[in-house]
Amino acid sequence: MERRNIVFLINEFNDHGGAQRVASILTKEFIADGHHVSILSVNQQKNAPSYFSEEVPVTIIHKDNYRPPAAIELSSNLKQRRFVKLSKELKRRYRLQKQRNEVKTFFEAFGEEEVFVIAIQVYGMQWLQPVLYKQNIKVIGQSHESVAAAKSSQRYKRILTYYRQVSKFLLLTQKDADHFEEAGFTNTGVMYNPSPFRQFTSPEILYQHKKIVSSGRLVAGKGFDVLIESFAGVADVIPDWTLHIYGEGPAEESLKNLIRIFELEDRVFLEGQTEDIETSLREASFFVLSSKAEGLPMSLIEAQSCALPCISTDCAPGIREILNEYEDSLIAPVGDVHVLGRHIKRLAENPELFYAYSRSAYENSRKFDKQVIKQQWYELFDELGGRGNGQ
């Protein structure tokens, strides 16, 4: 296999978001196959660890963590003699151009070799403008969230602005890709997130753990309050079962208070951040996702890859591309405490149903195997150019 140059464009390479995890999984696989992988990061978090290996070179665009404000129009502010605003805008434009030139220099180091740039977040695209039309640079844009989630922020406008002009724009689901095709995009495609592991454990062993797990940042959008209330509603009829939530975030204290209100301190546990989610899953029974909005949740993919049946809210088109309802999972409306509770009770009380769902979950997780997804990336590289670079 010929060596390829692959650059990941990331907002903050050492953030602990799902997009960074996916990029780190792919990076490890690409490097193992002999490709040259590097990271172009807009900013970085101070003194924060990274999912990426230290052998991966990282270039930071804004070493001082600068975040440019939104642009303002010059002529109207000039007419109204808003000189302070004008001065700030001119400084913003000067700095942005300066950083764009530095990005151009970064890519000039590759000479005429082919480079595949994977923009895992659209925010960084504003720094790529000087190199978008270089023939040897193929830019692949990604959105790691649903259309509905993107529309609730500035990201949707950025997608419409920047991703029309990239070589390929990858969505997590066909439904999301269809949306942008209807909006006039001619470069859309679908690429699933890979699971970093895939390990079968006997359903009988998993069920004996009597342990329900969930994971994610402790924020309102993840719906952990709904999950705790749902578990509280059925806790008396499944007395041997416990709930364990992995993650950190600003909602931690309010969730602790909720656990105290329901008097579940010995049944519901906030486990904090784990560096070994695979072991946590293999020591669990089934997984619950209670989010209000998601893209293609890594947490569900990883849970199924450990043969865990799943319960999820119907919070994004990606949910039904991962889960097959009534075959390996149960799905509840977003925010519906009672339906979520009934689903928890049903899986906990029916071992035969649990066993069937567990086996199906593992079999259906095959499409997210990292070897499968890696091969799909190589096919995309070939489609977009695929000249390769000699060793």
N, C-alpha and C positions, 0 to 999 in steps of 0.2 A: 504494500500500500504506500502510495506517495504521501510525503509530508504536506500537511496543510497549515496555513496560518489562520488562527481563530482568535478573535478579540471579543471579549464580553464587555459591553457598555452597560454600566450599572450606576444607580444613584449613589449608593454607599456600599462598597464591597463587603464591609464588616457589619452590616445590619443583619438581623437574624430573621428576615422575612422568608416566605416560601419561595420567592423568585431567586433569592440568593442560594437557597438550598438546592434548587433545581440546577442552577448554573454550576454549583460546586460538584454535583454528581456528574454532570456532563464533562466538566473540566477534567476530573479524575479519569474518566473513560477515554477522553480524547488524548490525554497525555500518555496513558498506558499504550495507546496505539501508535505512539511516536509523533504526534502532531505538536506544533508549537502553539501554546495557548497563553494569552496574556489578558490582563484586565485593565480597562480604562474606566476609572471611577470618578464621578463628578465630585463627590465629597467623601469624607470618612468620619466614623465615630471615634472619639478620643479613647484610647486605651481599651478598645473593645476587641475581643477575639473574633476570628473569622472562620467560616466554614471551609475556606480555601486552604490548600496546602501552602506552606511558606515557600515552596519552590516555584509557585506561580508568580511571575513578575506583575506588579501593580503600579500603574501610573495614576496619580491623583491630579485632577484638573484644578481644583480649588483646595490647596493645602491649608488655607485659613478658614475653610468651611463656609465660604461665601455663597449666599443664595440670592441671585439677582431678583429684584422686585419686578412686578409686572410692568410692561412697557407702557409709556404714555405718548400721546400724539403731540408733536412739536408745535405746529402752526397755531392751533387754538390757544395753547398756553402762552405762546409768544404774543398773540394779539391781546391777551388779558394780562400781560406783563407779569406772569408767574415765573420770575427768574430763578427762584430757588428750585422749583420743580424742574425747570429746564436744565439747570446745572446738574441735578441728580440724574436726569435721564441721559444727558450727554456722557456723564461718567459711566453710567451703566452700559451704554452702547460701546464706549471705548474699551471697557474691561471685557465685555463679551467678545468683541472682535479680537482682542489680544489673546484670549483663551482659545478662540477658534484657530488662530494662527499656530498656537502651540500644539493643538490637536492635529493640525495639518502636518506639522513637523514630526509628530509621533508616527504618522502613517508613512511619511517620506522615508523613514528608516527601513521600510519593507521593499523599497525600490519599486520594480515593476512586478514583483511577486504577487500572486493572487491572495487576497485577504478576505475572510468571511467575518463580518462584524455582526454580532448577535446583540441587538439592543433589547435587553430583557425588560426595560422600562422606558416609556416614551419620553420622559423628562429630559434625558440626556441627548436627545436628537438635535436640540438647538445648537449644540457644539459641533455637530458633524457636517454642517452645511458646506464647508469648503471641499469636502472629499466625496460628497454624494454622487458626483457625476464622473468620478475617475473609473475607468473601465476595469481596472484590476481589483476594485473594492466592491464587494457585494454586501449590501446591508440587509439584514433580516430583522424586522421589527416584531416584537412580541407584546401581547397583552395578557397578563396573568390574572385577569378578573373578567367577570361577565360584563356584557354591554350595560346592563342596569347599574352595576356598581360603578363603572366608568362614567356614566352620565351624571352621577351624583357629585362629580368633582370636575376640576379643570382638565383632567386627563383625556376626557372624550374630545374636547376641542383640540387638544394637542395631537391626538390620533388622527383627526380629520385633516390637520395641517401638515403633519410630518410623514405619516405612514403611507399616504398615497404614492409617494415618490421612492419608496424602498423597493429592493428587488423582490422581497416576499414579506407578507404580513401574516404572521401566524396567530391564530386564535386557539383557545382551548377546547371549543366545541363547534360542531357544524352549524348549530343554530346561530351562534355569534358570528361565524364567518358569513352565513347567509345575510345577516343584517348589514354587514359592510358591503357585500356584493350589491345589495339593493340600493345602497348609498353611492354606488358608482365605482367602488374599488374593483380593480381587475387583477390584483396580485395576492388575493387571500389564500390561505391554506389552514390546515388543522394539524397541531402537533400536541400530543399528550405529554404530561409531566412523567418522568420515570421514577420508579421507586428505587431507593438506594439499596434495598434488600428484598429477598423473597425466600421465606423459610416456612415449610409446612410443619405444623404441630397437630397432633391428634385432637380432634374435636372433643373427645372424651376427657382428655387432660385439660384443655382450655376451660371446659364447663366446670370442672372441679374447682377452679380458682374462685369462682363466684365473685368476680371482680369486674365492674363496669368502668371503662376509662374514657376520657375525653382529653383533648389537648388544644392549645392555641393561646394567643395573647389574651390576657385577662382584661378585656375591654367590652363595652356594652354590645357591640356588634356581634360578638361570639355567642351571646345568649346563654351564658352559663347560669344566670339567675333563673331562666326558664328551666334549664336542665335540673338544677337543684330542687326547684319547686316540684317538678315532675317526679323526681325520685322520692321526695318527701311524701307525695300522694300515694305511693305504692309501697313505701318502705316497710310498713307493718305486715304486708302479705308476702314479702320476700325477705324475711328477717336475717338470712345468712349472707346477703349480698351487700357489697360496699361500692361506693363511687369514688373514683380517684381522678382529679383534674390536674394536668401538667401544663405549666406555663406561668409567666409573670406578667404584671401589668397594673395599671392604675386602679382597676376595679377590685383588687385583692381584699381590701378592708371591707368593702360593702358586701362581698361574697362571704367573708368570714362572719359578718353580722347576720347574714341570711341563714347561714348554717346554724348559728346559735339560736336564732328565732325558731327554727324548726327542731331544735334540740337533737341535731344529727352529728354532733362533734365526734362520735365514735363510729360513724357510718360514712361520712363524706369528708374527703381529705384534699386540701390544696397542696399538691406535691412540689410546687415550684418548677423551675426549668430543669429539664433532664438533658444530659449530654448523650444518653443512650436510649432513645425512644424505642428501638427494636426490642431490647430486653424488657422494657415496660409493657410493650404490646404482647410479647410472648408469655408474660406472666399474668395476662388479663384473660377475660372471657369474651366480652364484646365491646364495641366502640359506639359512642353516641356523638353525633355532630349536631349542635343546637343553634347554628349561626343564623343571622338574618340575611346575609348576602355572602356569596363566595364565588370563585371562578371554577377551578378544577381542584378541589381541596386535596393537598398532599396527605393530610391526616387520614382521609378515607382510603386513599390508594395504599398507604403504608399499612393500615389496619388489615385490609383485605390480603395484602401480601404476606401477612402472618396468619392467615386463615381465620381472621375474626369476622363474624357476622357484624353488620352495621345497622344502626338506626340513624336516620338523618332527617333534618328539616328539608323541605323542598325549596331551597333557597337560591338555586341557580340552575340553568340548563345542564351544567356539568355534573350535577348530582346524578342524573339519570343516564349519563354516559359512563359513570363509574359503577353505579349500583343497578341491579336488576330486581325490582321490587317483587316481593313474595317468592324470590328464588334464592337470594343471598342477603336480603335486607328488608327493612321496613321504613317507610317514609311518612313523615307527618307534616302538616301545614306549619309554616313559620309562626312561632310564638304560641302554638297550641299546647298548653301545659297538659291537658287531659289526654289528648291523643298520644303525645310523646310518652306519658306515664303508662298508658295502656300497652304501648309497644314494648317498653322496658319490662313490664310485668309478663307479657306474653313470651318473650325470649327467655326470661329467667325461669319461668315455670314449666317450660316445655323442652326438655332435653332432646327429644327426637327431632323437633323442629330446629333446634340449635345446631345439632350435628349436621343436618342436611344443608342449612345455610352456610355453615363453616366450610364444608367441602366445596360448595359452589363458589364461595367467596374466593378461595384460593385458586380454583381453576380459572375464574373470570379475571383474576389479577394478572394473568399471563400477558395481556396486551400492554401492561405498564412496566414490564420487565425492562431493566435498563439496557440490556443487550438488544432488545427489540427496538426500543426508542433510538438508541445510538445508530442502528442501521438505517433508520428512517432519516436521521440527520445526514448521514453520508449520501443517501440517495438525493436529498435536497441539494447538498453541495454540488453533486454531479449535474443536477438539473440547472443550477444557476451558473455554472461555468465549468467547474471540475477540472480545470487545467492541471491543478496540483503543482507542487514545487519539488524538484529533484532533491534527493538527500545530499 
